[in-house]
């Protein structure tokens, strides 16, 4: 555990009853059969703790599908319903070894022992979304990139606004590091997890990048 003011951060702690309601809301979504159960793809999930608040992780047989901060039931309902209705996933309360791998690497990240992830991803989206998400993963740990610079790197007529939209559709926070994209003037903008959490993550990575990393 890091011995500095960044870790842990009480501002992101949820009251126990609020957390229980959020988790119960997710379980309820699994009881709503929005897809043909015979044809659906199982989506395994787990709740984990982090210094920036509780997190839900989801994986399929292929890889990580979602890593999201638990904030409101409306937000998580939208994410899960989209995965169910558009992509044929169905929530499963069974455990899965893929969840252990994700949790281990996230724990290593927050302990300062991991700067890159080695996880299979199952992140469905448009061809452009997937291109943006691939470029996001190339932004080095401890560094930032503007939306405009990312658009120029992608090319093919991409511009900052549509890059920002694809950034917003990223379902796999931290692993696909959309928090590292900032405004052209250096301002922190456009993070689904909230600007205080984005600031925390960037400061945390900056501190770690300046220290001697442990190779993984």
Secondary structure as a PSIPRED ss2 file (coil, helix, strand):
# PSIPRED VFORMAT (PSIPRED V4.0)

   1 X C   1.000  0.000  0.000
   2 X C   1.000  0.000  0.000
   3 X C   1.000  0.000  0.000
   4 X E   0.000  0.000  1.000
   5 X C   1.000  0.000  0.000
   6 X C   1.000  0.000  0.000
   7 X E   0.000  0.000  1.000
   8 X C   1.000  0.000  0.000
   9 X C   1.000  0.000  0.000
  10 X H   0.000  1.000  0.000
  11 X H   0.000  1.000  0.000
  12 X H   0.000  1.000  0.000
  13 X C   1.000  0.000  0.000
  14 X C   1.000  0.000  0.000
  15 X C   1.000  0.000  0.000
  16 X H   0.000  1.000  0.000
  17 X H   0.000  1.000  0.000
  18 X H   0.000  1.000  0.000
  19 X H   0.000  1.000  0.000
  20 X H   0.000  1.000  0.000
  21 X H   0.000  1.000  0.000
  22 X H   0.000  1.000  0.000
  23 X H   0.000  1.000  0.000
  24 X H   0.000  1.000  0.000
  25 X H   0.000  1.000  0.000
  26 X H   0.000  1.000  0.000
  27 X H   0.000  1.000  0.000
  28 X H   0.000  1.000  0.000
  29 X H   0.000  1.000  0.000
  30 X H   0.000  1.000  0.000
  31 X H   0.000  1.000  0.000
  32 X C   1.000  0.000  0.000
  33 X C   1.000  0.000  0.000
  34 X C   1.000  0.000  0.000
  35 X C   1.000  0.000  0.000
  36 X C   1.000  0.000  0.000
  37 X C   1.000  0.000  0.000
  38 X C   1.000  0.000  0.000
  39 X C   1.000  0.000  0.000
  40 X C   1.000  0.000  0.000
  41 X E   0.000  0.000  1.000
  42 X E   0.000  0.000  1.000
  43 X E   0.000  0.000  1.000
  44 X E   0.000  0.000  1.000
  45 X E   0.000  0.000  1.000
  46 X E   0.000  0.000  1.000
  47 X E   0.000  0.000  1.000
  48 X E   0.000  0.000  1.000
  49 X C   1.000  0.000  0.000
  50 X C   1.000  0.000  0.000
  51 X C   1.000  0.000  0.000
  52 X C   1.000  0.000  0.000
  53 X C   1.000  0.000  0.000
  54 X C   1.000  0.000  0.000
  55 X E   0.000  0.000  1.000
  56 X E   0.000  0.000  1.000
  57 X E   0.000  0.000  1.000
  58 X E   0.000  0.000  1.000
  59 X E   0.000  0.000  1.000
  60 X C   1.000  0.000  0.000
  61 X C   1.000  0.000  0.000
  62 X C   1.000  0.000  0.000
  63 X C   1.000  0.000  0.000
  64 X E   0.000  0.000  1.000
  65 X E   0.000  0.000  1.000
  66 X E   0.000  0.000  1.000
  67 X E   0.000  0.000  1.000
  68 X E   0.000  0.000  1.000
  69 X E   0.000  0.000  1.000
  70 X C   1.000  0.000  0.000
  71 X C   1.000  0.000  0.000
  72 X C   1.000  0.000  0.000
  73 X H   0.000  1.000  0.000
  74 X H   0.000  1.000  0.000
  75 X H   0.000  1.000  0.000
  76 X H   0.000  1.000  0.000
  77 X H   0.000  1.000  0.000
  78 X H   0.000  1.000  0.000
  79 X H   0.000  1.000  0.000
  80 X H   0.000  1.000  0.000
  81 X H   0.000  1.000  0.000
  82 X H   0.000  1.000  0.000
  83 X H   0.000  1.000  0.000
  84 X H   0.000  1.000  0.000
  85 X H   0.000  1.000  0.000
  86 X H   0.000  1.000  0.000
  87 X H   0.000  1.000  0.000
  88 X C   1.000  0.000  0.000
  89 X E   0.000  0.000  1.000
  90 X E   0.000  0.000  1.000
  91 X E   0.000  0.000  1.000
  92 X E   0.000  0.000  1.000
  93 X C   1.000  0.000  0.000
  94 X C   1.000  0.000  0.000
  95 X C   1.000  0.000  0.000
  96 X C   1.000  0.000  0.000
  97 X H   0.000  1.000  0.000
  98 X H   0.000  1.000  0.000
  99 X H   0.000  1.000  0.000
 100 X H   0.000  1.000  0.000
 101 X H   0.000  1.000  0.000
 102 X H   0.000  1.000  0.000
 103 X H   0.000  1.000  0.000
 104 X H   0.000  1.000  0.000
 105 X H   0.000  1.000  0.000
 106 X H   0.000  1.000  0.000
 107 X H   0.000  1.000  0.000
 108 X H   0.000  1.000  0.000
 109 X H   0.000  1.000  0.000
 110 X H   0.000  1.000  0.000
 111 X C   1.000  0.000  0.000
 112 X C   1.000  0.000  0.000
 113 X C   1.000  0.000  0.000
 114 X C   1.000  0.000  0.000
 115 X C   1.000  0.000  0.000
 116 X C   1.000  0.000  0.000
 117 X C   1.000  0.000  0.000
 118 X C   1.000  0.000  0.000
 119 X C   1.000  0.000  0.000
 120 X C   1.000  0.000  0.000
 121 X E   0.000  0.000  1.000
 122 X C   1.000  0.000  0.000
 123 X C   1.000  0.000  0.000
 124 X C   1.000  0.000  0.000
 125 X C   1.000  0.000  0.000
 126 X C   1.000  0.000  0.000
 127 X H   0.000  1.000  0.000
 128 X H   0.000  1.000  0.000
 129 X H   0.000  1.000  0.000
 130 X H   0.000  1.000  0.000
 131 X H   0.000  1.000  0.000
 132 X H   0.000  1.000  0.000
 133 X H   0.000  1.000  0.000
 134 X H   0.000  1.000  0.000
 135 X H   0.000  1.000  0.000
 136 X H   0.000  1.000  0.000
 137 X C   1.000  0.000  0.000
 138 X C   1.000  0.000  0.000
 139 X C   1.000  0.000  0.000
 140 X C   1.000  0.000  0.000
 141 X C   1.000  0.000  0.000
 142 X C   1.000  0.000  0.000
 143 X C   1.000  0.000  0.000
 144 X C   1.000  0.000  0.000
 145 X E   0.000  0.000  1.000
 146 X E   0.000  0.000  1.000
 147 X H   0.000  1.000  0.000
 148 X H   0.000  1.000  0.000
 149 X H   0.000  1.000  0.000
 150 X H   0.000  1.000  0.000
 151 X H   0.000  1.000  0.000
 152 X H   0.000  1.000  0.000
 153 X H   0.000  1.000  0.000
 154 X H   0.000  1.000  0.000
 155 X C   1.000  0.000  0.000
 156 X C   1.000  0.000  0.000
 157 X C   1.000  0.000  0.000
 158 X C   1.000  0.000  0.000
 159 X C   1.000  0.000  0.000
 160 X H   0.000  1.000  0.000
 161 X H   0.000  1.000  0.000
 162 X H   0.000  1.000  0.000
 163 X H   0.000  1.000  0.000
 164 X H   0.000  1.000  0.000
 165 X H   0.000  1.000  0.000
 166 X H   0.000  1.000  0.000
 167 X H   0.000  1.000  0.000
 168 X H   0.000  1.000  0.000
 169 X C   1.000  0.000  0.000
 170 X C   1.000  0.000  0.000
 171 X C   1.000  0.000  0.000
 172 X E   0.000  0.000  1.000
 173 X C   1.000  0.000  0.000
 174 X C   1.000  0.000  0.000
 175 X C   1.000  0.000  0.000
 176 X C   1.000  0.000  0.000
 177 X C   1.000  0.000  0.000
 178 X H   0.000  1.000  0.000
 179 X H   0.000  1.000  0.000
 180 X H   0.000  1.000  0.000
 181 X E   0.000  0.000  1.000
 182 X E   0.000  0.000  1.000
 183 X C   1.000  0.000  0.000
 184 X C   1.000  0.000  0.000
 185 X C   1.000  0.000  0.000
 186 X C   1.000  0.000  0.000
 187 X C   1.000  0.000  0.000
 188 X C   1.000  0.000  0.000
 189 X C   1.000  0.000  0.000
 190 X C   1.000  0.000  0.000
 191 X C   1.000  0.000  0.000
 192 X C   1.000  0.000  0.000
 193 X C   1.000  0.000  0.000
 194 X C   1.000  0.000  0.000
 195 X H   0.000  1.000  0.000
 196 X H   0.000  1.000  0.000
 197 X H   0.000  1.000  0.000
 198 X H   0.000  1.000  0.000
 199 X H   0.000  1.000  0.000
 200 X H   0.000  1.000  0.000
 201 X H   0.000  1.000  0.000
 202 X H   0.000  1.000  0.000
 203 X H   0.000  1.000  0.000
 204 X H   0.000  1.000  0.000
 205 X H   0.000  1.000  0.000
 206 X H   0.000  1.000  0.000
 207 X H   0.000  1.000  0.000
 208 X H   0.000  1.000  0.000
 209 X H   0.000  1.000  0.000
 210 X H   0.000  1.000  0.000
 211 X C   1.000  0.000  0.000
 212 X C   1.000  0.000  0.000
 213 X C   1.000  0.000  0.000
 214 X C   1.000  0.000  0.000
 215 X C   1.000  0.000  0.000
 216 X C   1.000  0.000  0.000
